[in-house]
């Protein structure tokens, strides 16, 4: 890594330190540079072979970060600057270790609110970015194979922990409901989505005079219904938000979306996508703990369960397939391992408040 930096920038390297990463295979390293010209630190992003078990069969791995990063930058979206790249590596702007997730836990109420308002406002801007030749994100989409994969993850990792008497019947319930969501999503307008637009992937730019959130981990971007990124952010299991604040943000952003869905369309898809997104997340937390011994995410399990149950209540009466899933989630899903606090945080006052 030091050799890459010296070759690209002509600057000596003082140190290279590993940075804690999530569940993906790629690694990140903070590079401290010698001298005062240019940035004092950079982040080296090093690709690694993906685990094919973590994507649907036949679906290729995520594309490279470029040229998507450059395309978004050209359209005024806040993304990390690139200082050099090669086969399997990139040198990126160092945005520090504090994300919106960390900011939410430490900042005052007005800063938290401003940060989430800014994050939500990025969604319509991202959806307004025009397609470009060679940018793979515009050729990828949230399709039926991805929903089927999410369903199988829930079946494999979540269902064994339910009180369901008949595992085959319960698996059918999950598949039927996720297929319904896939059909609804497929009929919706398709707009560019970050795909993992959660608080951990939004970082305040260090040294800026004003709060400026920068999007990271962009390479998985694809076309999806207009609500997808807002589900990732406002139903993020990592940060509990007060339901009243979530509703306020949804009301503010919905008319700004390029497709301006009706309130009924928006709310329906928001809840349906919550079921599949958070169901998959819950499965991944349990998978990581059981297969990798990575228990960092078990603390998020109670919140993920509460979010799933909330969405199930909202849509359960709409269709028998959803009603059966709601019954499974509300009556058969016990308290799962984890020590997280599912009580939402109100960005207005920083205190816990009970949600529905």
Secondary structure, 3 states (H helix, E strand, C coil): CHHHHHHHHCCCEEEEEEECCCCCCCEEEEEEECCCCCCCEEEEEECCCCCHHHCCCCCCCCCCCCCHHHHHHHCCCCECCEEEEECCEEEEECCCCCEHHHHHHHCCHHHHHHHHHHHHHHHHHHHCCCCCCCCHHHHCECCHHHHHHHHHHHHHHCHHHECCCCHHHHHHHHHHHHHHHHHHHHHCCCEEECCCCCHHHEEECCCCCCCCEEECCCCCCEEECCCHHHHHHHCCCCCCECHHHHHHHHHHHHCCCCCCCCHHHHHHHHHHHHHHHHHHHHHHHHHHHHHHCCCCCHHHHHHHHHHHHHHHHHHCCCCHHHHHHHHHHHHCECCCCCCCCCCEECCCCCCEECCC
